[in-house]
Amino acid sequence: MIRLNEVSKIYQIGEEKVFALDHATLDIQEGEFVSIIGPSGSGKSTMMNIIKCLDTADEGEYVLDGISIEQYTETELARIRNKKIGFIFQNFNLLPRLTAEENVELPLIYQKIKTSERKQRVKEAMERVELSHRMHHKPTELSGGQQQRVAIARALVTQPSLFLADEPTGNLDTATGEEILKLFHELHEAGNTIVLITHDNSVADEAERKIRIRDGKVSEVVD
């Protein structure tokens, strides 16, 4: 599903070239649960932005579903971001003035899905994360764990095949983080591909495979 082949992202700082990614090579197959682990400043966010088609490599090739990303049009890339990939963030990224239901519904409005189908898909997504009873609450009325569940429901509702989770337990206590990771395992068991970015070894250990990134260089972790 995902292949990075000798991908580099280079920033010019004064006269010095800084490699945020340094000839990174990575393969992720459809249906895998993979964690990418590294400290702050290691290149994790740069890699995530390239994988989710928000940034482009300066060198090397990114192949998504067997097609080089350079061959996709801007319209096709927007469709991929909206339908194929479900994003889950550390800070939840919920709109504070909207209810949980409205936050989850938003990507379907952008996709111009008809109202009856939107409502049904939102209902199913909220049931999946066990938050049907909090649909009409705003983010400030929800705990951190509940907000992350809403964020997962928002990712679920577009029925993506790939979930990209960036430090999804970073702002949660240990017990709540474990509940969120249990949800990821359920999504994986349902056939979804999951890429989880973290600095936490115990979180990374939840995945089938671990990829380490340090100073922009990528290597497989063999236990």
N, CA and C atoms as a LAMMPS dump frame, in Angstrom:
ITEM: TIMESTEP
0
ITEM: NUMBER OF ATOMS
669
ITEM: BOX BOUNDS ff ff ff
-5.0000000000000000e+02 5.0000000000000000e+02
-5.0000000000000000e+02 5.0000000000000000e+02
-5.0000000000000000e+02 5.0000000000000000e+02
ITEM: ATOMS id mol type element x y z
1 1 1 N 0.826 -1.209 0
2 1 2 C 0 0 0
3 1 3 C 0.865 1.267 0
4 2 1 N 1.908 1.271 0.854
5 2 2 C 2.78 2.441 0.978
6 2 3 C 4.22 2.014 0.726
7 3 1 N 4.904 2.739 -0.133
8 3 2 C 6.33 2.502 -0.32
9 3 3 C 7.057 3.831 -0.44
10 4 1 N 8.01 4.042 0.457
11 4 2 C 8.934 5.156 0.331
12 4 3 C 10.257 4.573 -0.146
13 5 1 N 10.766 5.1 -1.244
14 5 2 C 11.998 4.574 -1.834
15 5 3 C 13.067 5.668 -1.863
16 6 1 N 14.019 5.567 -0.917
17 6 2 C 15.133 6.525 -0.848
18 6 3 C 14.628 7.968 -0.778
19 7 1 N 13.639 8.197 0.086
20 7 2 C 13.002 9.517 0.178
21 7 3 C 13.806 10.443 1.102
22 8 1 N 14.076 11.634 0.601
23 8 2 C 14.737 12.663 1.407
24 8 3 C 13.916 13.941 1.399
25 9 1 N 13.912 14.616 2.538
26 9 2 C 13.326 15.958 2.649
27 9 3 C 14.413 16.85 3.229
28 10 1 N 14.774 17.887 2.483
29 10 2 C 15.956 18.687 2.815
30 10 3 C 15.543 20.139 3.043
31 11 1 N 16.045 20.717 4.128
32 11 2 C 15.822 22.128 4.41
33 11 3 C 17.167 22.854 4.386
34 12 1 N 17.171 24.015 3.77
35 12 2 C 18.388 24.827 3.71
36 12 3 C 18.35 25.817 4.858
37 13 1 N 19.299 25.691 5.79
38 13 2 C 19.396 26.622 6.919
39 13 3 C 20.745 27.33 6.804
40 14 1 N 20.699 28.579 6.336
41 14 2 C 21.941 29.282 6.034
42 14 3 C 22.637 28.576 4.887
43 15 1 N 23.894 28.191 5.114
44 15 2 C 24.649 27.475 4.087
45 15 3 C 24.595 25.97 4.296
46 16 1 N 23.868 25.549 5.331
47 16 2 C 23.839 24.126 5.685
48 16 3 C 22.558 23.456 5.206
49 17 1 N 22.711 22.243 4.662
50 17 2 C 21.557 21.421 4.31
51 17 3 C 21.217 20.501 5.479
52 18 1 N 19.966 20.534 5.893
53 18 2 C 19.506 19.671 6.993
54 18 3 C 18.525 18.653 6.43
55 19 1 N 18.798 17.374 6.66
56 19 2 C 17.94 16.299 6.173
57 19 3 C 16.908 15.947 7.232
58 20 1 N 15.639 16.375 7.028
59 20 2 C 14.56 15.94 7.914
60 20 3 C 14.271 14.458 7.682
61 21 1 N 14.388 14.021 6.413
62 21 2 C 14.393 12.599 6.051
63 21 3 C 15.621 12.364 5.191
64 22 1 N 16.337 11.288 5.481
65 22 2 C 17.621 11.045 4.84
66 22 3 C 17.605 9.682 4.141
67 23 1 N 17.198 9.685 2.853
68 23 2 C 17.149 8.465 2.042
69 23 3 C 16.365 7.35 2.755
70 24 1 N 15.175 7.712 3.199
71 24 2 C 14.323 6.78 3.942
72 24 3 C 13.619 5.806 3.01
73 25 1 N 13.709 4.525 3.333
74 25 2 C 13.017 3.489 2.579
75 25 3 C 12.1 2.725 3.529
76 26 1 N 10.841 2.55 3.111
77 26 2 C 9.825 1.967 3.993
78 26 3 C 8.758 1.288 3.147
79 27 1 N 8.349 0.104 3.56
80 27 2 C 7.254 -0.612 2.911
81 27 3 C 6.191 -0.964 3.944
82 28 1 N 4.946 -0.637 3.654
83 28 2 C 3.823 -1.029 4.512
84 28 3 C 2.788 -1.704 3.635
85 29 1 N 2.472 -2.944 3.959
86 29 2 C 1.513 -3.728 3.182
87 29 3 C 0.081 -3.447 3.653
88 30 1 N -0.862 -3.666 2.753
89 30 2 C -2.275 -3.504 3.102
90 30 3 C -2.627 -4.452 4.251
91 31 1 N -3.324 -3.93 5.259
92 31 2 C -3.765 -4.74 6.387
93 31 3 C -2.772 -4.826 7.534
94 32 1 N -1.603 -4.178 7.407
95 32 2 C -0.613 -4.213 8.484
96 32 3 C -0.918 -3.184 9.567
97 33 1 N -0.401 -3.44 10.77
98 33 2 C -0.422 -2.493 11.884
99 33 3 C 1.046 -2.204 12.188
100 34 1 N 1.486 -0.995 11.832
101 34 2 C 2.893 -0.626 11.929
102 34 3 C 3.035 0.612 12.808
103 35 1 N 4.037 0.589 13.689
104 35 2 C 4.345 1.797 14.459
105 35 3 C 5.653 2.389 13.948
106 36 1 N 5.716 3.708 13.949
107 36 2 C 6.935 4.431 13.609
108 36 3 C 7.348 5.189 14.864
109 37 1 N 8.507 4.824 15.408
110 37 2 C 8.917 5.374 16.693
111 37 3 C 10.196 6.173 16.553
112 38 1 N 10.241 7.284 17.267
113 38 2 C 11.44 8.105 17.263
114 38 3 C 11.258 9.289 18.188
115 39 1 N 12.351 9.887 18.637
116 39 2 C 12.261 11.044 19.53
117 39 3 C 11.793 12.29 18.788
118 40 1 N 11.517 13.331 19.528
119 40 2 C 11.134 14.61 18.935
120 40 3 C 12.255 15.092 18.018
121 41 1 N 11.886 15.566 16.825
122 41 2 C 12.871 16.067 15.885
123 41 3 C 13.542 15.005 15.042
124 42 1 N 13.048 13.77 15.129
125 42 2 C 13.685 12.658 14.413
126 42 3 C 13.296 12.591 12.946
127 43 1 N 12.191 13.253 12.575
128 43 2 C 11.688 13.189 11.203
129 43 3 C 10.331 12.529 11.099
130 44 1 N 9.729 12.164 12.256
131 44 2 C 8.425 11.473 12.25
132 44 3 C 7.349 12.312 11.571
133 45 1 N 7.263 13.58 11.962
134 45 2 C 6.195 14.435 11.417
135 45 3 C 6.384 14.676 9.926
136 46 1 N 7.638 14.825 9.498
137 46 2 C 7.92 15.001 8.075
138 46 3 C 7.461 13.774 7.294
139 47 1 N 7.796 12.582 7.831
140 47 2 C 7.373 11.352 7.168
141 47 3 C 5.854 11.255 7.108
142 48 1 N 5.19 11.597 8.206
143 48 2 C 3.733 11.538 8.254
144 48 3 C 3.128 12.47 7.211
145 49 1 N 3.676 13.677 7.091
146 49 2 C 3.127 14.639 6.129
147 49 3 C 3.297 14.164 4.687
148 50 1 N 4.39 13.467 4.419
149 50 2 C 4.589 12.928 3.069
150 50 3 C 3.624 11.775 2.822
151 51 1 N 3.478 10.879 3.804
152 51 2 C 2.568 9.741 3.644
153 51 3 C 1.137 10.211 3.41
154 52 1 N 0.729 11.268 4.123
155 52 2 C -0.66 11.728 3.969
156 52 3 C -0.822 12.784 2.875
157 53 1 N 0.212 12.906 2.021
158 53 2 C 0.117 13.73 0.808
159 53 3 C -0.044 15.221 1.101
160 54 1 N 0.484 15.676 2.232
161 54 2 C 0.459 17.1 2.547
162 54 3 C 1.801 17.76 2.254
163 55 1 N 2.818 16.944 2.007
164 55 2 C 4.136 17.452 1.664
165 55 3 C 4.736 16.52 0.617
166 56 1 N 5.747 17.003 -0.087
167 56 2 C 6.379 16.178 -1.121
168 56 3 C 7.861 16.023 -0.818
169 57 1 N 8.414 14.915 -1.273
170 57 2 C 9.832 14.643 -1.071
171 57 3 C 10.676 15.47 -2.029
172 58 1 N 11.9 15.821 -1.594
173 58 2 C 12.847 16.498 -2.472
174 58 3 C 13.614 15.492 -3.321
175 59 1 N 13.784 14.287 -2.783
176 59 2 C 14.468 13.219 -3.509
177 59 3 C 13.733 11.909 -3.239
178 60 1 N 13.884 10.949 -4.146
179 60 2 C 13.263 9.654 -3.951
180 60 3 C 11.824 9.623 -4.435
181 61 1 N 11.129 8.53 -4.133
182 61 2 C 9.782 8.31 -4.661
183 61 3 C 8.85 7.782 -3.582
184 62 1 N 7.629 8.3 -3.567
185 62 2 C 6.562 7.792 -2.705
186 62 3 C 5.528 7.123 -3.606
187 63 1 N 5.318 5.827 -3.393
188 63 2 C 4.356 5.056 -4.174
189 63 3 C 3.187 4.676 -3.276
190 64 1 N 1.986 5.047 -3.675
191 64 2 C 0.77 4.748 -2.922
192 64 3 C -0.143 3.899 -3.797
193 65 1 N -0.504 2.72 -3.301
194 65 2 C -1.345 1.791 -4.074
195 65 3 C -0.765 1.494 -5.45
196 66 1 N 0.563 1.363 -5.505
197 66 2 C 1.215 0.977 -6.751
198 66 3 C 1.442 2.092 -7.742
199 67 1 N 1.066 3.322 -7.376
200 67 2 C 1.216 4.457 -8.289
201 67 3 C 2.078 5.527 -7.623
202 68 1 N 3.072 6.019 -8.344
203 68 2 C 3.904 7.096 -7.826
204 68 3 C 3.035 8.318 -7.552
205 69 1 N 3.251 8.941 -6.398
206 69 2 C 2.417 10.072 -5.978
207 69 3 C 2.483 11.21 -6.986
208 70 1 N 3.571 11.297 -7.739
209 70 2 C 3.735 12.368 -8.732
210 70 3 C 2.75 12.224 -9.89
211 71 1 N 2.182 11.024 -10.043
212 71 2 C 1.248 10.792 -11.15
213 71 3 C -0.201 11.158 -10.789
214 72 1 N -0.443 11.421 -9.506
215 72 2 C -1.785 11.822 -9.085
216 72 3 C -1.987 13.313 -9.344
217 73 1 N -3.196 13.69 -9.761
218 73 2 C -3.528 15.113 -9.886
219 73 3 C -3.866 15.663 -8.499
220 74 1 N -3.933 16.983 -8.377
221 74 2 C -4.296 17.614 -7.102
222 74 3 C -5.697 17.169 -6.661
223 75 1 N -6.599 17.018 -7.634
224 75 2 C -7.954 16.569 -7.317
225 75 3 C -7.936 15.154 -6.752
226 76 1 N -7.121 14.292 -7.366
227 76 2 C -7.011 12.905 -6.891
228 76 3 C -6.379 12.849 -5.506
229 77 1 N -5.371 13.695 -5.257
230 77 2 C -4.741 13.728 -3.94
231 77 3 C -5.729 14.191 -2.877
232 78 1 N -6.55 15.179 -3.209
233 78 2 C -7.573 15.645 -2.264
234 78 3 C -8.566 14.538 -1.959
235 79 1 N -8.934 13.76 -2.985
236 79 2 C -9.861 12.648 -2.775
237 79 3 C -9.238 11.578 -1.874
238 80 1 N -7.957 11.315 -2.072
239 80 2 C -7.247 10.346 -1.227
240 80 3 C -7.262 10.805 0.228
241 81 1 N -6.957 12.08 0.446
242 81 2 C -6.935 12.605 1.821
243 81 3 C -8.317 12.554 2.453
244 82 1 N -9.35 12.774 1.654
245 82 2 C -10.715 12.833 2.18
246 82 3 C -11.358 11.471 2.375
247 83 1 N -10.993 10.494 1.542
248 83 2 C -11.723 9.218 1.552
249 83 3 C -10.873 8.011 1.928
250 84 1 N -9.632 8 1.477
251 84 2 C -8.811 6.797 1.683
252 84 3 C -8.127 6.778 3.049
253 85 1 N -7.762 7.979 3.539
254 85 2 C -6.962 8.069 4.756
255 85 3 C -7.772 8.698 5.884
256 86 1 N -7.764 8.029 7.033
257 86 2 C -8.385 8.578 8.243
258 86 3 C -7.295 9.105 9.157
259 87 1 N -7.36 10.391 9.498
260 87 2 C -6.327 11.022 10.331
261 87 3 C -6.779 11.097 11.784
262 88 1 N -5.858 10.751 12.702
263 88 2 C -6.139 10.835 14.134
264 88 3 C -4.952 11.547 14.782
265 89 1 N -5.243 12.653 15.502
266 89 2 C -4.191 13.527 15.994
267 89 3 C -4.088 13.485 17.521
268 90 1 N -2.922 13.901 18.017
269 90 2 C -2.697 13.962 19.455
270 90 3 C -3.656 14.946 20.124
271 91 1 N -3.906 16.079 19.464
272 91 2 C -4.729 17.131 20.068
273 91 3 C -6.199 17.071 19.639
274 92 1 N -6.598 15.955 19.053
275 92 2 C -7.981 15.648 18.679
276 92 3 C -8.491 16.465 17.493
277 93 1 N -8.139 17.785 17.454
278 93 2 C -8.539 18.672 16.345
279 93 3 C -10.053 18.699 16.13
280 94 1 N -10.8 18.735 17.229
281 94 2 C -12.254 18.876 17.139
282 94 3 C -12.625 20.356 17.134
283 95 1 N -13.702 20.699 16.439
284 95 2 C -14.176 22.086 16.429
285 95 3 C -15.013 22.325 17.679
286 96 1 N -14.618 23.281 18.524
287 96 2 C -15.241 23.434 19.854
288 96 3 C -16.709 23.844 19.835
289 97 1 N -17.143 24.517 18.768
290 97 2 C -18.534 24.987 18.735
291 97 3 C -19.51 23.929 18.235
292 98 1 N -18.973 22.83 17.711
293 98 2 C -19.819 21.763 17.175
294 98 3 C -19.965 20.636 18.194
295 99 1 N -21.09 19.939 18.15
296 99 2 C -21.275 18.768 18.99
297 99 3 C -20.419 17.618 18.458
298 100 1 N -20.321 16.568 19.245
299 100 2 C -19.593 15.376 18.792
300 100 3 C -20.17 14.88 17.466
301 101 1 N -21.484 14.805 17.391
302 101 2 C -22.155 14.348 16.169
303 101 3 C -21.784 15.216 14.978
304 102 1 N -21.791 16.535 15.16
305 102 2 C -21.503 17.468 14.068
306 102 3 C -20.035 17.381 13.644
307 103 1 N -19.129 17.177 14.615
308 103 2 C -17.717 17.004 14.284
309 103 3 C -17.495 15.765 13.421
310 104 1 N -18.167 14.682 13.781
311 104 2 C -18.021 13.43 13.036
312 104 3 C -18.636 13.555 11.644
313 105 1 N -19.715 14.307 11.545
314 105 2 C -20.438 14.458 10.27
315 105 3 C -19.695 15.332 9.261
316 106 1 N -18.833 16.223 9.747
317 106 2 C -18.225 17.258 8.908
318 106 3 C -17.551 16.722 7.637
319 107 1 N -16.683 15.69 7.715
320 107 2 C -16.053 15.223 6.469
321 107 3 C -17.048 14.692 5.442
322 108 1 N -18.193 14.189 5.904
323 108 2 C -19.208 13.698 4.968
324 108 3 C -19.917 14.85 4.27
325 109 1 N -20.027 15.979 4.97
326 109 2 C -20.592 17.179 4.339
327 109 3 C -19.662 17.641 3.222
328 110 1 N -18.339 17.627 3.503
329 110 2 C -17.359 18.012 2.473
330 110 3 C -17.443 17.074 1.27
331 111 1 N -17.777 15.813 1.528
332 111 2 C -17.891 14.841 0.443
333 111 3 C -19.25 14.893 -0.255
334 112 1 N -20.135 15.766 0.241
335 112 2 C -21.466 15.964 -0.34
336 112 3 C -22.308 14.681 -0.301
337 113 1 N -22.157 13.95 0.816
338 113 2 C -22.983 12.765 1.035
339 113 3 C -24.384 13.233 1.437
340 114 1 N -25.418 12.574 0.941
341 114 2 C -26.783 13.012 1.245
342 114 3 C -27.083 12.832 2.734
343 115 1 N -28.007 13.66 3.237
344 115 2 C -28.258 13.779 4.669
345 115 3 C -28.604 12.446 5.326
346 116 1 N -29.478 11.669 4.73
347 116 2 C -29.909 10.421 5.357
348 116 3 C -28.741 9.455 5.533
349 117 1 N -27.873 9.376 4.526
350 117 2 C -26.708 8.491 4.626
351 117 3 C -25.715 9.031 5.651
352 118 1 N -25.543 10.369 5.678
353 118 2 C -24.644 10.979 6.67
354 118 3 C -25.053 10.6 8.08
355 119 1 N -26.33 10.767 8.37
356 119 2 C -26.826 10.506 9.721
357 119 3 C -26.611 9.046 10.111
358 120 1 N -26.854 8.137 9.171
359 120 2 C -26.683 6.715 9.456
360 120 3 C -25.213 6.376 9.709
361 121 1 N -24.325 6.924 8.898
362 121 2 C -22.903 6.625 9.049
363 121 3 C -22.336 7.226 10.331
364 122 1 N -22.801 8.415 10.694
365 122 2 C -22.378 9.026 11.954
366 122 3 C -22.843 8.181 13.135
367 123 1 N -24.087 7.742 13.09
368 123 2 C -24.645 6.898 14.15
369 123 3 C -23.809 5.627 14.319
370 124 1 N -23.481 4.981 13.206
371 124 2 C -22.71 3.737 13.25
372 124 3 C -21.298 3.986 13.789
373 125 1 N -20.68 5.096 13.372
374 125 2 C -19.323 5.406 13.839
375 125 3 C -19.307 5.692 15.339
376 126 1 N -20.313 6.415 15.816
377 126 2 C -20.383 6.729 17.246
378 126 3 C -20.666 5.474 18.068
379 127 1 N -21.455 4.579 17.517
380 127 2 C -21.694 3.297 18.2
381 127 3 C -20.408 2.486 18.266
382 128 1 N -19.634 2.54 17.198
383 128 2 C -18.384 1.774 17.123
384 128 3 C -17.405 2.195 18.224
385 129 1 N -17.393 3.481 18.562
386 129 2 C -16.481 3.969 19.603
387 129 3 C -17.185 4.095 20.958
388 130 1 N -18.417 3.564 21.027
389 130 2 C -19.2 3.491 22.268
390 130 3 C -19.462 4.873 22.869
391 131 1 N -19.887 5.793 21.987
392 131 2 C -20.174 7.151 22.463
393 131 3 C -21.538 7.661 21.982
394 132 1 N -22.443 6.762 21.675
395 132 2 C -23.773 7.186 21.202
396 132 3 C -24.47 8.097 22.211
397 133 1 N -24.206 7.852 23.487
398 133 2 C -24.877 8.622 24.547
399 133 3 C -24.295 10.022 24.719
400 134 1 N -23.213 10.347 23.987
401 134 2 C -22.586 11.668 24.12
402 134 3 C -22.604 12.437 22.788
403 135 1 N -23.443 12.017 21.87
404 135 2 C -23.448 12.608 20.528
405 135 3 C -23.728 14.104 20.523
406 136 1 N -24.527 14.556 21.467
407 136 2 C -24.961 15.958 21.443
408 136 3 C -24.153 16.849 22.39
409 137 1 N -23.048 16.311 22.897
410 137 2 C -22.164 17.087 23.762
411 137 3 C -21.048 17.729 22.944
412 138 1 N -20.63 18.902 23.386
413 138 2 C -19.516 19.594 22.734
414 138 3 C -18.196 19.112 23.342
415 139 1 N -17.074 19.318 22.63
416 139 2 C -15.785 18.814 23.116
417 139 3 C -15.457 19.211 24.554
418 140 1 N -15.802 20.431 24.953
419 140 2 C -15.486 20.878 26.313
420 140 3 C -16.266 20.097 27.373
421 141 1 N -17.312 19.408 26.945
422 141 2 C -18.126 18.609 27.88
423 141 3 C -17.693 17.138 27.897
424 142 1 N -16.608 16.839 27.206
425 142 2 C -16.121 15.463 27.104
426 142 3 C -14.733 15.344 27.718
427 143 1 N -14.414 14.167 28.241
428 143 2 C -13.066 13.905 28.743
429 143 3 C -12.093 13.779 27.572
430 144 1 N -10.798 13.757 27.878
431 144 2 C -9.798 13.606 26.817
432 144 3 C -9.984 12.321 26.037
433 145 1 N -10.251 11.232 26.764
434 145 2 C -10.468 9.951 26.1
435 145 3 C -11.697 9.961 25.211
436 146 1 N -12.759 10.619 25.675
437 146 2 C -13.975 10.711 24.867
438 146 3 C -13.738 11.573 23.629
439 147 1 N -12.961 12.658 23.779
440 147 2 C -12.645 13.493 22.617
441 147 3 C -11.853 12.7 21.578
442 148 1 N -10.921 11.858 22.046
443 148 2 C -10.154 11.06 21.088
444 148 3 C -11.05 10.024 20.412
445 149 1 N -12.022 9.491 21.129
446 149 2 C -12.968 8.559 20.516
447 149 3 C -13.803 9.258 19.445
448 150 1 N -14.185 10.497 19.706
449 150 2 C -14.91 11.274 18.69
450 150 3 C -14.009 11.47 17.465
451 151 1 N -12.733 11.767 17.711
452 151 2 C -11.79 11.958 16.602
453 151 3 C -11.638 10.668 15.79
454 152 1 N -11.642 9.531 16.477
455 152 2 C -11.55 8.24 15.775
456 152 3 C -12.831 7.997 14.973
457 153 1 N -13.988 8.334 15.569
458 153 2 C -15.263 8.195 14.849
459 153 3 C -15.27 9.069 13.598
460 154 1 N -14.713 10.267 13.713
461 154 2 C -14.633 11.174 12.547
462 154 3 C -13.762 10.563 11.451
463 155 1 N -12.692 9.877 11.858
464 155 2 C -11.856 9.183 10.871
465 155 3 C -12.582 7.974 10.289
466 156 1 N -13.328 7.271 11.13
467 156 2 C -14.051 6.063 10.714
468 156 3 C -15.153 6.357 9.7
469 157 1 N -15.788 7.501 9.854
470 157 2 C -17.039 7.754 9.145
471 157 3 C -16.858 7.827 7.632
472 158 1 N -15.643 8.142 7.18
473 158 2 C -15.392 8.205 5.739
474 158 3 C -15.053 6.83 5.165
475 159 1 N -15.024 5.821 6.049
476 159 2 C -14.748 4.426 5.66
477 159 3 C -13.415 4.294 4.933
478 160 1 N -12.328 4.828 5.562
479 160 2 C -11.008 4.756 4.926
480 160 3 C -10.419 3.353 5.047
481 161 1 N -9.415 3.068 4.233
482 161 2 C -8.706 1.791 4.357
483 161 3 C -7.403 1.952 5.126
484 162 1 N -6.967 3.217 5.312
485 162 2 C -5.713 3.502 6.001
486 162 3 C -5.952 4.523 7.11
487 163 1 N -5.498 4.18 8.321
488 163 2 C -5.562 5.114 9.44
489 163 3 C -4.15 5.569 9.786
490 164 1 N -3.943 6.895 9.831
491 164 2 C -2.68 7.481 10.255
492 164 3 C -2.908 8.149 11.6
493 165 1 N -2.254 7.629 12.633
494 165 2 C -2.453 8.136 13.99
495 165 3 C -1.153 8.755 14.492
496 166 1 N -1.197 10.04 14.778
497 166 2 C -0.006 10.782 15.206
498 166 3 C -0.071 11.022 16.707
499 167 1 N 0.722 10.269 17.48
500 167 2 C 0.742 10.36 18.95
501 167 3 C -0.682 10.332 19.519
502 168 1 N -1.498 9.336 19.169
503 168 2 C -2.916 9.358 19.554
504 168 3 C -3.174 9.219 21.046
505 169 1 N -2.176 8.751 21.805
506 169 2 C -2.349 8.62 23.258
507 169 3 C -1.532 9.655 24.018
508 170 1 N -0.906 10.575 23.3
509 170 2 C 0.035 11.506 23.912
510 170 3 C -0.552 12.393 24.99
511 171 1 N -1.832 12.747 24.873
512 171 2 C -2.462 13.638 25.848
513 171 3 C -3.405 12.901 26.801
514 172 1 N -3.252 11.571 26.871
515 172 2 C -4.18 10.764 27.663
516 172 3 C -3.447 10.068 28.806
517 173 1 N -4.179 9.792 29.901
518 173 2 C -3.576 9.008 30.976
519 173 3 C -3.418 7.556 30.512
520 174 1 N -2.692 6.776 31.291
521 174 2 C -2.333 5.415 30.874
522 174 3 C -3.564 4.554 30.595
523 175 1 N -4.526 4.576 31.5
524 175 2 C -5.714 3.72 31.351
525 175 3 C -6.512 4.101 30.112
526 176 1 N -6.69 5.407 29.913
527 176 2 C -7.447 5.87 28.744
528 176 3 C -6.685 5.555 27.463
529 177 1 N -5.364 5.713 27.512
530 177 2 C -4.54 5.375 26.351
531 177 3 C -4.685 3.912 25.964
532 178 1 N -4.766 3.04 26.954
533 178 2 C -4.939 1.614 26.684
534 178 3 C -6.284 1.341 26.013
535 179 1 N -7.318 2.079 26.406
536 179 2 C -8.638 1.925 25.775
537 179 3 C -8.578 2.332 24.298
538 180 1 N -7.864 3.419 24.02
539 180 2 C -7.739 3.891 22.639
540 180 3 C -6.954 2.878 21.805
541 181 1 N -5.89 2.312 22.378
542 181 2 C -5.108 1.309 21.655
543 181 3 C -5.937 0.053 21.386
544 182 1 N -6.822 -0.284 22.312
545 182 2 C -7.726 -1.42 22.101
546 182 3 C -8.613 -1.165 20.871
547 183 1 N -9.04 0.075 20.714
548 183 2 C -9.838 0.445 19.54
549 183 3 C -9.032 0.262 18.249
550 184 1 N -7.759 0.635 18.287
551 184 2 C -6.912 0.449 17.104
552 184 3 C -6.777 -1.031 16.751
553 185 1 N -6.653 -1.862 17.781
554 185 2 C -6.571 -3.307 17.517
555 185 3 C -7.862 -3.81 16.862
556 186 1 N -9.004 -3.287 17.295
557 186 2 C -10.284 -3.688 16.707
558 186 3 C -10.365 -3.238 15.244
559 187 1 N -9.886 -2.036 14.967
560 187 2 C -9.869 -1.533 13.588
561 187 3 C -8.955 -2.393 12.719
562 188 1 N -7.83 -2.779 13.28
563 188 2 C -6.891 -3.624 12.545
564 188 3 C -7.498 -4.99 12.261
565 189 1 N -8.143 -5.561 13.264
566 189 2 C -8.775 -6.874 13.096
567 189 3 C -9.889 -6.833 12.049
568 190 1 N -10.462 -5.644 11.849
569 190 2 C -11.517 -5.487 10.834
570 190 3 C -10.931 -5.324 9.439
571 191 1 N -9.594 -5.348 9.327
572 191 2 C -8.966 -5.32 8.005
573 191 3 C -8.317 -4.011 7.614
574 192 1 N -8.321 -3.034 8.506
575 192 2 C -7.74 -1.732 8.177
576 192 3 C -6.216 -1.733 8.344
577 193 1 N -5.568 -0.914 7.547
578 193 2 C -4.134 -0.666 7.69
579 193 3 C -3.95 0.484 8.68
580 194 1 N -3.048 0.295 9.652
581 194 2 C -2.834 1.326 10.663
582 194 3 C -1.357 1.675 10.743
583 195 1 N -1.072 2.969 10.653
584 195 2 C 0.28 3.486 10.86
585 195 3 C 0.215 4.423 12.06
586 196 1 N 0.929 4.055 13.109
587 196 2 C 0.862 4.778 14.377
588 196 3 C 2.227 5.389 14.663
589 197 1 N 2.265 6.711 14.78
590 197 2 C 3.523 7.409 15.058
591 197 3 C 3.572 7.761 16.547
592 198 1 N 4.7 7.449 17.183
593 198 2 C 4.804 7.664 18.623
594 198 3 C 6.266 7.806 19.034
595 199 1 N 6.467 8.388 20.217
596 199 2 C 7.807 8.414 20.819
597 199 3 C 7.884 7.403 21.962
598 200 1 N 6.755 6.75 22.251
599 200 2 C 6.605 5.889 23.428
600 200 3 C 6.788 4.413 23.03
601 201 1 N 7.804 3.78 23.59
602 201 2 C 8.088 2.381 23.256
603 201 3 C 6.927 1.45 23.565
604 202 1 N 6.252 1.666 24.706
605 202 2 C 5.159 0.77 25.096
606 202 3 C 3.994 0.876 24.124
607 203 1 N 3.764 2.07 23.577
608 203 2 C 2.722 2.252 22.558
609 203 3 C 3.163 1.599 21.25
610 204 1 N 4.411 1.804 20.882
611 204 2 C 4.932 1.219 19.643
612 204 3 C 4.866 -0.305 19.667
613 205 1 N 5.039 -0.88 20.854
614 205 2 C 5.027 -2.343 20.995
615 205 3 C 3.664 -2.96 20.679
616 206 1 N 2.618 -2.141 20.639
617 206 2 C 1.279 -2.652 20.336
618 206 3 C 1.154 -3.097 18.878
619 207 1 N 2.016 -2.576 18.033
620 207 2 C 1.935 -2.865 16.592
621 207 3 C 2.6 -4.199 16.259
622 208 1 N 2.271 -4.709 15.068
623 208 2 C 2.902 -5.942 14.565
624 208 3 C 4.362 -5.712 14.206
625 209 1 N 4.634 -4.548 13.657
626 209 2 C 5.989 -4.187 13.238
627 209 3 C 6.334 -2.819 13.784
628 210 1 N 7.63 -2.636 14.083
629 210 2 C 8.109 -1.343 14.55
630 210 3 C 9.188 -0.826 13.592
631 211 1 N 9.029 0.426 13.202
632 211 2 C 10.015 1.113 12.383
633 211 3 C 10.609 2.229 13.23
634 212 1 N 11.934 2.283 13.292
635 212 2 C 12.579 3.342 14.065
636 212 3 C 13.081 4.433 13.12
637 213 1 N 12.884 5.681 13.547
638 213 2 C 13.414 6.81 12.779
639 213 3 C 14.234 7.685 13.719
640 214 1 N 15.434 7.983 13.301
641 214 2 C 16.334 8.823 14.099
642 214 3 C 17.192 9.643 13.14
643 215 1 N 17.201 10.958 13.368
644 215 2 C 17.959 11.879 12.503
645 215 3 C 17.622 11.669 11.033
646 216 1 N 16.347 11.367 10.775
647 216 2 C 15.872 11.226 9.401
648 216 3 C 16.155 9.885 8.76
649 217 1 N 16.851 8.996 9.48
650 217 2 C 17.176 7.676 8.94
651 217 3 C 16.218 6.635 9.497
652 218 1 N 15.796 5.72 8.633
653 218 2 C 14.759 4.745 8.978
654 218 3 C 15.353 3.349 9.041
655 219 1 N 14.947 2.577 10.061
656 219 2 C 15.389 1.196 10.172
657 219 3 C 14.29 0.352 10.819
658 220 1 N 14.227 -0.92 10.448
659 220 2 C 13.258 -1.848 11.035
660 220 3 C 13.751 -2.265 12.416
661 221 1 N 12.838 -2.365 13.386
662 221 2 C 13.187 -2.831 14.729
663 221 3 C 12.927 -4.339 14.785
664 222 1 N 13.947 -5.089 15.103
665 222 2 C 13.81 -6.545 15.216
666 222 3 C 13.955 -6.919 16.689
667 223 1 N 12.874 -7.445 17.276
668 223 2 C 12.907 -7.832 18.7
669 223 3 C 13.564 -9.187 18.875
